[in-house]
C-alpha cells in the first residue's frame, strides 16, 4: 500500500506534484479545525505543515500511523517536538529553502527603517511634500549587531558587509574561526547591545532566547539603536520596546513577527518609526517553491527509502546510506535488546564500539537503535528517535568508539552496559546473507542468530547440561529450533542461546534454573522481521 501524506497548510502545488511523482498518495485539506485534524490524522503516514497548523501533543496522540512531520520552512515551534519524538515520529524542516528570502527581507527593513520609507511614501501619496520631516541615516560605516549568526544571520552579515557596515555577532555556537571566515566580530550580548546602531535578530525561539530583548537589554543598548526582527515572535518583549521607543532611547523598530500571530492588533501598531509587515520573511515565489519542493522530496525519501534529511530529532541518513545501514540498525537494536533484557540493576553507562566497515557508517543512527533496544525492556514506550533523549534524561553516560578492522571478523559492533553491579558486553556482526549474528557474549565467543523466542543460560562446563535441558524442554512440549554454545575455557563458563518455537512459561523457566550446573537462566524475546 502506498504511503499517504496530508498537506494541511497552504503550500505551492509543487509539493503535491513531487509526492505524486514518487508514488505517494497526497490529500490537501487546508484550514482544518483541531478536532477535524485529530479525527483524520490516524490515516496518514506523513503530515506537511507551515506555521498555521498546530501539531499538538493531542494531535500526535491520535497519529497512530504517522512516521514523519514536514515543516515547509524553518521554525518548528508549532510542532510539539517532545511528543513527536516520544512516538518515534521524525520531524523535518527546510532550513535553507527560504534563507535568502528572509535575509533579504531583514536588509529591506533595515533600509526602510534608516530612511523612513513607509512613512515618507504614505505622506507623499497623501499629497504632502514633507521633505524635511524624513531625515534618515546612512548604513555605510554603521555597526550592525546580529543575534544568531547561523544560516540566515550569516547571509545578512554578508549583505551588510557589502554595504560597508561593521558587523558584530552574538551566537554561543559560532566558532571563532567561522566568525573570521564570514568577516564578523564575535562578541557577548552586552557588547553587541552597547555598540550596535542596528540590531537584527536571527535566532530560533528557545527557552534561552525567549525575551532576549527585554527592558534590561534595551537599557544596555546604544541610544538611537534601531531593531529589526524577522526571526520569531517572543524574542522581543513588545511592551518593553514600546516604552523604549516612547522614551526616545530606541530610534525605530521594524518587525515581521510578533508575540501573538496573526497580529490583528498590537501595541506597536501606529507608532511613529515602527514598520510592521505580516510575517513576510519567506514570502517570495522562489522561497515558497523551494520549501515546498524540499519538504516533499525529504519526506518522500524517508517514506520510500528511509533516508533522513534535516531532521530536528534524529541524525540524518542519506539515500545512499539507508540500504547499507538497515541490517546494521537491526543488529544494533538486537544487541541492545539482548543486553537490556538481561540487565536487572540501575544503568549508569552505555559504550558502543564500532570496528571495520561499520565504523565508517553513520554510527549516530546505529547508536540510537542500540539505545532503543537497551531501554525498551525498562521503559517500553521508547524508539530510535526518543532513545537518546530518554538516556540523557536519566543520566546515562554514552560513549562511542570507532576503530579499524581487528580480530576474526572484518567488521563488528560491541555494546557494553555499565550497571551499579557489573559490566555486560555483547558483540555482533552482519553476515553476507544480511542477517545479524551474535558473535560474543561477556567475552565468550559464539555464533548465534537470534530468533523471536530464546532461552539464555550460563552454566559451568561439565557434562550433562545439554542432555538435561533438552530433556526438560521436550518433557514440557517446548520445541528447540537452534542450540548455540560458547565457553571461555575447558571446565570454565558456558553460555547457551537456545531458540525455541514459543515463549517458555514461568514454570518451565523455574525448572531450568533448578537444573544442576545452571548459574543463570533468562527468557528473551526479539522483534524479528
C-alpha positions as CSV (number, residue, x, y, z in Angstrom):
1,X,0.0,0.0,0.0
2,X,1.4,3.4,-1.0
3,X,2.2,5.8,1.9
4,X,-0.4,8.6,2.4
5,X,0.5,12.2,3.2
6,X,-1.7,15.1,4.4
7,X,-0.9,18.7,3.4
8,X,-2.8,20.8,6.0
9,X,-1.5,24.3,5.2
10,X,-1.4,26.4,2.0
11,X,1.6,25.2,0.0
12,X,2.9,25.5,-3.5
13,X,1.3,22.9,-5.8
14,X,4.9,21.7,-6.5
15,X,4.8,19.7,-3.2
16,X,1.8,17.6,-4.3
17,X,3.4,17.0,-7.7
18,X,6.6,15.8,-6.1
19,X,4.7,13.3,-3.9
20,X,2.6,12.0,-6.8
21,X,5.7,11.5,-8.9
22,X,7.2,9.5,-6.1
23,X,4.2,7.2,-5.8
24,X,2.8,8.7,-2.6
25,X,-0.9,9.4,-2.1
26,X,-1.5,13.0,-1.1
27,X,-4.5,14.8,0.3
28,X,-4.7,18.6,0.6
29,X,-7.0,19.8,3.4
30,X,-6.2,23.4,4.3
31,X,-7.8,25.2,7.3
32,X,-8.8,22.1,9.3
33,X,-10.1,22.8,12.8
34,X,-8.2,21.0,15.6
35,X,-11.0,18.4,16.1
36,X,-11.1,17.7,12.4
37,X,-7.3,17.2,12.1
38,X,-7.4,14.9,15.2
39,X,-10.2,12.8,13.6
40,X,-8.3,12.1,10.4
41,X,-4.6,12.2,11.3
42,X,-4.6,8.5,12.1
43,X,-5.0,7.7,8.4
44,X,-1.7,9.3,7.3
45,X,2.0,8.3,7.2
46,X,3.1,11.9,6.8
47,X,1.9,15.4,7.6
48,X,3.1,18.6,5.9
49,X,2.6,21.9,7.6
50,X,3.7,25.5,7.6
51,X,3.0,27.8,10.6
52,X,-0.8,27.7,10.7
53,X,-1.4,24.1,11.7
54,X,-0.6,23.5,15.4
55,X,0.6,19.9,15.8
56,X,0.0,19.5,19.5
57,X,0.6,16.5,21.8
58,X,-3.2,15.7,21.5
59,X,-2.9,15.6,17.7
60,X,0.2,13.4,17.9
61,X,-1.5,11.1,20.3
62,X,-4.1,10.3,17.6
63,X,-1.5,9.8,14.9
64,X,-1.2,6.0,15.0
65,X,0.4,5.6,11.6
66,X,2.3,8.9,11.4
67,X,6.0,8.5,10.6
68,X,7.1,12.0,9.6
69,X,6.0,15.6,10.0
70,X,7.5,18.0,7.5
71,X,7.6,21.8,8.2
72,X,7.9,23.8,5.0
73,X,10.1,26.4,6.5
74,X,12.5,26.8,9.4
75,X,10.6,27.4,12.7
76,X,9.0,24.3,14.3
77,X,7.5,26.0,17.4
78,X,4.1,25.0,16.2
79,X,5.0,21.3,16.5
80,X,5.3,19.5,19.8
81,X,8.8,18.0,19.2
82,X,8.9,16.1,22.5
83,X,5.5,14.4,21.8
84,X,6.6,13.5,18.3
85,X,9.9,12.2,19.5
86,X,8.3,10.1,22.2
87,X,6.2,8.4,19.5
88,X,9.1,7.9,17.1
89,X,7.9,10.5,14.6
90,X,10.6,12.2,12.6
91,X,10.2,16.0,12.4
92,X,11.9,17.6,9.4
93,X,12.2,21.2,8.4
94,X,13.7,23.0,5.4
95,X,16.3,25.3,7.0
96,X,17.8,26.6,3.7
97,X,14.8,27.0,1.4
98,X,13.8,30.5,2.5
99,X,17.2,31.7,3.9
100,X,18.0,34.2,1.2
101,X,14.4,35.5,1.1
102,X,14.3,36.0,4.9
103,X,17.8,37.6,4.9
104,X,16.8,40.0,2.1
105,X,13.6,41.0,4.0
106,X,15.7,41.9,7.0
107,X,18.0,44.0,4.9
108,X,15.0,45.6,3.2
109,X,13.5,46.5,6.6
110,X,16.8,48.0,7.7
111,X,16.9,50.2,4.6
112,X,13.3,51.2,5.1
113,X,13.9,52.0,8.8
114,X,17.0,54.0,8.1
115,X,15.3,56.2,5.5
116,X,11.7,56.1,6.9
117,X,10.4,54.9,3.6
118,X,6.9,53.7,4.6
119,X,6.0,56.9,6.3
120,X,7.5,59.0,3.5
121,X,5.6,57.1,1.0
122,X,2.3,57.5,2.8
123,X,2.9,61.2,3.3
124,X,3.8,61.8,-0.3
125,X,0.8,59.8,-1.7
126,X,-1.4,61.8,0.7
127,X,-0.5,65.0,-1.3
128,X,2.0,66.3,1.2
129,X,5.6,67.3,0.4
130,X,7.3,66.9,3.8
131,X,10.9,66.6,2.6
132,X,12.4,67.9,5.9
133,X,10.3,65.6,8.0
134,X,12.0,62.4,6.9
135,X,15.7,62.9,7.8
136,X,17.3,59.5,7.5
137,X,20.6,57.9,8.4
138,X,23.2,56.2,6.2
139,X,24.0,52.5,6.6
140,X,27.6,52.9,5.5
141,X,30.1,52.7,8.4
142,X,27.3,51.9,10.8
143,X,27.5,48.9,13.2
144,X,25.1,46.0,12.7
145,X,24.7,43.6,15.6
146,X,23.3,40.2,14.6
147,X,21.8,38.0,17.3
148,X,22.1,34.4,15.9
149,X,24.6,34.0,13.2
150,X,23.5,30.7,11.7
151,X,22.5,30.3,8.1
152,X,20.2,33.3,7.7
153,X,22.3,35.5,10.1
154,X,25.5,34.8,8.1
155,X,23.7,35.8,4.8
156,X,22.6,39.1,6.5
157,X,26.2,39.6,7.6
158,X,27.4,39.1,4.1
159,X,25.0,41.6,2.6
160,X,25.7,44.1,5.4
161,X,29.5,43.9,4.8
162,X,28.8,44.6,1.1
163,X,27.1,47.8,2.3
164,X,30.4,48.7,4.2
165,X,28.8,48.1,7.6
166,X,30.7,46.7,10.6
167,X,29.1,43.5,11.8
168,X,29.1,42.2,15.3
169,X,27.7,38.7,16.1
170,X,26.4,37.2,19.3
171,X,25.9,33.4,18.9
172,X,27.3,31.0,21.5
173,X,27.6,28.3,18.8
174,X,29.6,30.5,16.4
175,X,33.1,29.2,16.3
176,X,35.9,31.9,16.3
177,X,37.3,30.6,13.0
178,X,33.9,30.7,11.4
179,X,33.5,34.3,12.6
180,X,36.7,35.2,10.9
181,X,35.7,33.3,7.8
182,X,32.5,35.3,7.3
183,X,34.0,38.6,8.4
184,X,32.2,39.3,11.6
185,X,33.4,40.1,15.1
186,X,32.1,37.6,17.7
187,X,31.1,39.4,20.9
188,X,29.0,38.8,24.0
189,X,25.4,40.1,24.1
190,X,26.1,43.1,26.3
191,X,28.9,44.3,24.0
192,X,26.6,43.9,21.0
193,X,23.9,45.9,22.7
194,X,26.3,48.7,23.7
195,X,28.0,49.1,20.3
196,X,25.3,48.4,17.7
197,X,23.5,51.1,15.6
198,X,21.2,48.4,14.2
199,X,20.3,45.1,15.8
200,X,18.8,42.3,13.7
201,X,17.6,39.0,15.3
202,X,18.1,35.7,13.5
203,X,17.9,33.1,16.3
204,X,15.3,30.4,16.9
205,X,12.9,30.8,19.8
206,X,14.1,28.7,22.7
207,X,13.9,28.9,26.5
208,X,17.3,30.7,26.4
209,X,16.4,33.2,23.6
210,X,12.8,33.9,24.7
211,X,12.6,37.6,25.6
212,X,16.3,38.2,24.8
213,X,15.5,41.8,24.0
214,X,13.7,42.8,27.2
215,X,13.6,46.1,29.2
216,X,17.0,45.3,30.8
217,X,18.6,44.6,27.4
218,X,17.2,47.8,25.9
219,X,18.6,49.8,28.8
220,X,22.1,48.5,27.8
221,X,21.5,49.2,24.2
222,X,23.1,52.2,22.5
223,X,20.9,55.3,22.4
224,X,19.3,55.7,19.0
225,X,19.5,52.0,18.1
226,X,17.1,50.6,15.5
227,X,15.8,47.0,15.9
228,X,14.8,44.5,13.2
229,X,13.1,41.2,14.0
230,X,12.4,38.8,11.1
231,X,13.1,35.7,13.2
232,X,10.4,34.7,15.7
233,X,7.8,36.5,17.8
234,X,8.7,36.2,21.5
235,X,12.4,37.2,21.1
236,X,11.4,40.9,21.7
237,X,9.3,42.0,24.7
238,X,6.9,44.2,22.8
239,X,5.8,46.3,25.9
240,X,9.5,47.0,26.7
241,X,10.2,48.0,23.1
242,X,7.2,50.3,23.1
243,X,8.4,52.0,26.3
244,X,11.9,52.4,24.9
245,X,10.5,53.9,21.6
246,X,8.3,56.4,23.6
247,X,11.3,57.4,25.7
248,X,13.4,58.0,22.6
249,X,16.1,55.5,23.6
250,X,15.2,53.3,20.6
251,X,15.0,55.3,17.4
252,X,12.9,52.8,15.4
253,X,11.9,49.2,15.0
254,X,10.9,47.0,12.1
255,X,9.0,43.8,12.9
256,X,7.9,40.9,10.7
257,X,7.0,38.6,13.6
258,X,5.0,39.1,16.8
259,X,4.3,37.6,20.2
260,X,0.8,36.7,19.0
261,X,0.0,35.9,15.4
262,X,-1.9,36.6,13.3
263,X,-1.3,40.1,14.7
264,X,-4.6,41.8,14.1
265,X,-3.9,44.1,17.0
266,X,-0.6,45.1,18.6
267,X,0.6,47.7,21.0
268,X,3.3,48.8,18.5
269,X,0.9,49.4,15.6
270,X,0.5,53.1,14.7
271,X,3.7,54.2,16.5
272,X,6.0,56.6,14.6
273,X,9.2,55.0,13.4
274,X,7.8,51.5,13.6
275,X,7.5,49.4,10.4
276,X,5.3,46.3,10.5
277,X,4.9,43.5,7.9
278,X,2.7,40.4,8.2
279,X,5.4,37.6,8.6
280,X,6.7,38.1,5.0
281,X,10.1,36.7,5.7
282,X,9.6,33.7,3.4
283,X,7.0,35.3,1.2
284,X,8.6,35.2,-2.3
285,X,7.7,33.0,-5.2
286,X,11.2,31.4,-5.1
287,X,11.1,30.7,-1.4
288,X,7.6,29.1,-1.5
289,X,8.6,26.8,-4.3
290,X,11.9,26.0,-2.7
291,X,10.5,24.9,0.7
292,X,7.5,23.1,-0.9
293,X,9.8,21.1,-3.2
294,X,12.4,20.4,-0.5
295,X,10.0,19.2,2.2
296,X,8.2,16.9,-0.3
297,X,11.4,15.4,-1.5
298,X,12.7,14.9,2.0
299,X,9.5,13.3,3.2
300,X,9.3,11.1,0.1
301,X,12.9,10.0,0.6
302,X,12.1,8.9,4.1
303,X,8.8,7.2,3.4
304,X,10.2,5.3,0.4
305,X,13.8,4.6,1.3
306,X,14.4,5.5,4.9
307,X,16.7,8.4,4.0
308,X,16.5,11.2,6.6
309,X,17.4,14.9,5.8
310,X,17.1,18.0,8.0
311,X,15.5,16.1,10.9
312,X,15.1,18.1,14.1
313,X,15.1,15.0,16.3
314,X,17.2,12.3,14.6
315,X,20.6,12.0,12.8
316,X,20.5,12.5,9.0
317,X,20.7,9.3,6.8
318,X,21.4,9.8,3.1
319,X,19.6,7.8,0.4
320,X,22.9,6.0,-0.2
321,X,23.4,5.2,3.4
322,X,19.9,3.9,4.1
323,X,20.2,0.4,2.4
324,X,23.7,-0.2,3.9
325,X,22.6,0.9,7.4
326,X,19.4,-1.2,7.5
327,X,20.9,-4.6,8.5
328,X,23.3,-2.9,11.0
329,X,20.5,-0.9,12.6
330,X,18.7,-4.3,13.1
331,X,21.9,-5.7,14.6
332,X,22.3,-2.6,16.9
333,X,18.7,-3.0,18.1
334,X,19.1,-6.7,18.7
335,X,22.3,-6.2,20.7
336,X,20.7,-3.5,22.8
337,X,17.6,-5.6,23.4
338,X,19.8,-8.6,24.3
339,X,21.7,-6.7,26.9
340,X,18.7,-4.7,28.1
341,X,16.6,-7.8,28.8
342,X,19.4,-9.2,31.0
343,X,20.0,-6.1,33.0
344,X,18.5,-6.1,36.4
345,X,20.1,-3.1,38.1
346,X,20.5,0.6,37.5
347,X,22.1,1.5,34.3
348,X,25.0,4.0,34.5
349,X,26.6,4.0,31.1
350,X,26.4,2.6,27.6
351,X,29.6,2.1,25.5
352,X,29.4,1.3,21.8
353,X,32.5,0.1,19.8
354,X,32.4,0.1,16.0
355,X,35.2,-1.8,14.2
356,X,36.0,-2.1,10.5
357,X,33.5,-1.2,7.8
358,X,30.7,-0.4,10.3
359,X,32.9,2.3,11.8
360,X,32.7,4.2,8.5
361,X,28.9,4.3,8.5
362,X,26.5,6.7,10.2
363,X,27.1,5.5,13.7
364,X,24.8,8.1,15.3
365,X,21.8,6.2,13.8
366,X,23.2,2.9,15.0
367,X,23.7,4.2,18.5
368,X,20.1,5.4,18.6
369,X,18.9,2.0,17.6
370,X,21.1,0.3,20.2
371,X,19.9,2.6,22.9
372,X,16.3,1.9,21.9
373,X,16.9,-1.8,22.3
374,X,18.6,-1.3,25.7
375,X,15.9,0.9,27.2
376,X,12.8,-0.8,25.8
377,X,12.6,-3.6,28.4
378,X,12.7,-0.9,31.1
379,X,10.7,1.9,29.6
380,X,8.6,0.1,26.9
381,X,7.5,3.3,25.1
382,X,10.8,4.1,23.6
383,X,12.1,4.1,20.0
384,X,15.1,5.1,17.9
385,X,14.0,8.7,17.8
386,X,13.3,9.1,21.6
387,X,16.0,6.8,23.0
388,X,19.0,9.3,23.1
389,X,16.8,11.9,24.9
390,X,15.5,9.4,27.3
391,X,19.0,8.2,28.1
392,X,20.2,11.7,28.7
393,X,17.2,12.5,31.0
394,X,18.1,9.5,33.1
395,X,21.8,10.5,33.4
396,X,23.1,7.5,31.4
397,X,26.5,8.3,30.1
398,X,27.1,7.4,26.4
399,X,30.4,6.7,24.7
400,X,31.2,5.8,21.1
401,X,34.5,4.3,19.9
402,X,35.4,3.6,16.3
403,X,38.4,1.7,15.2
404,X,39.8,-0.2,12.1
405,X,39.4,-3.9,11.4
406,X,40.7,-6.2,14.1
407,X,40.0,-9.7,15.3
408,X,38.5,-12.6,13.3
409,X,35.6,-10.5,11.8
410,X,36.1,-7.9,9.2
411,X,33.5,-5.6,10.9
412,X,31.5,-5.8,14.1
413,X,30.0,-3.7,16.9
414,X,30.2,-4.3,20.6
415,X,27.8,-3.0,23.2
416,X,28.8,-2.7,26.8
417,X,26.4,-1.8,29.6
418,X,27.8,-0.5,32.9
419,X,25.3,-1.0,35.8
420,X,25.5,-0.5,39.5
421,X,26.9,-4.0,40.0
422,X,28.7,-5.1,36.8
423,X,29.6,-4.7,33.2
424,X,27.9,-6.7,30.5
425,X,29.0,-6.8,26.9
426,X,27.7,-8.4,23.7
427,X,29.1,-8.2,20.2
428,X,27.7,-8.9,16.8
429,X,28.1,-8.6,13.1
430,X,26.1,-8.9,9.8
431,X,27.0,-11.9,7.6
432,X,26.8,-11.9,3.8
433,X,23.2,-13.0,3.9
434,X,22.3,-9.7,5.5
435,X,21.3,-11.3,8.8
436,X,22.6,-10.1,12.2
437,X,24.6,-12.6,14.3
438,X,25.7,-12.6,17.9
439,X,29.5,-13.4,17.9
440,X,30.4,-12.8,21.6
441,X,28.7,-12.6,24.9
442,X,30.6,-11.5,28.1
443,X,33.9,-12.2,26.3
444,X,32.9,-15.7,25.3
445,X,33.0,-16.3,21.6
446,X,30.0,-18.0,19.9
447,X,27.9,-17.6,16.8
448,X,24.1,-17.3,17.0
449,X,21.2,-15.9,15.0
450,X,18.6,-14.5,17.3
451,X,15.0,-15.8,17.0
452,X,11.7,-14.4,18.2
453,X,11.9,-16.6,21.4
454,X,15.1,-17.5,23.1
455,X,16.3,-19.2,26.3
456,X,19.6,-17.8,27.6
457,X,21.6,-19.8,30.2
458,X,25.0,-19.6,31.8
459,X,26.4,-22.8,33.3
460,X,29.7,-24.4,34.4
461,X,31.5,-26.5,31.8
462,X,30.7,-30.1,32.9
463,X,29.0,-32.9,31.1
464,X,25.2,-33.4,31.4
465,X,23.8,-29.9,30.9
466,X,22.8,-30.2,27.2
467,X,21.0,-33.5,27.7
468,X,19.3,-32.3,30.9
469,X,18.0,-29.1,29.4
470,X,17.0,-30.8,26.1
471,X,15.0,-33.5,28.1
472,X,13.3,-30.9,30.3
473,X,12.2,-28.8,27.4
474,X,11.0,-31.9,25.5
475,X,9.0,-33.1,28.5
476,X,7.3,-29.7,28.6
477,X,6.4,-29.8,24.9
478,X,8.9,-27.0,24.1
479,X,10.5,-27.5,20.6
480,X,14.1,-26.4,20.1
481,X,14.8,-24.6,16.8
482,X,18.6,-23.9,17.2
483,X,21.1,-24.6,20.0
484,X,24.2,-22.4,20.3
485,X,27.1,-22.8,22.8
486,X,30.2,-20.9,23.7
487,X,32.8,-21.3,26.5
488,X,35.7,-19.4,27.8
489,X,37.9,-22.5,28.6
490,X,37.5,-26.2,29.4
491,X,35.9,-26.5,32.7
492,X,35.1,-22.8,32.8
493,X,32.0,-20.8,32.0
494,X,29.5,-21.8,29.2
495,X,26.8,-19.6,27.6
496,X,24.0,-21.2,25.7
497,X,21.5,-19.4,23.4
498,X,18.6,-21.7,22.6
499,X,16.0,-20.7,20.1
500,X,12.6,-22.2,20.8
501,X,9.3,-22.1,18.8
502,X,7.2,-20.4,21.5
503,X,7.9,-18.5,24.8
504,X,8.6,-20.8,27.7
505,X,6.3,-20.4,30.8
506,X,7.4,-19.1,34.2
507,X,7.0,-22.7,35.4
508,X,9.4,-24.1,32.8
509,X,11.9,-21.3,33.3
510,X,11.9,-22.1,37.1
511,X,12.6,-25.7,36.3
512,X,15.6,-24.7,34.0
513,X,17.0,-22.6,36.8
514,X,16.9,-25.6,39.2
515,X,18.9,-27.8,36.9
516,X,22.4,-28.8,38.1
517,X,25.2,-26.7,36.7
518,X,22.8,-23.8,35.8
519,X,24.1,-20.4,37.1
520,X,21.6,-18.1,35.3
521,X,18.6,-18.6,33.0
522,X,16.5,-15.9,31.3
523,X,13.7,-15.8,28.8
524,X,14.4,-13.4,25.9
525,X,12.2,-12.2,23.0
526,X,13.2,-10.3,19.9
527,X,11.3,-8.4,17.2
528,X,12.2,-10.4,14.0
529,X,11.1,-9.0,10.6
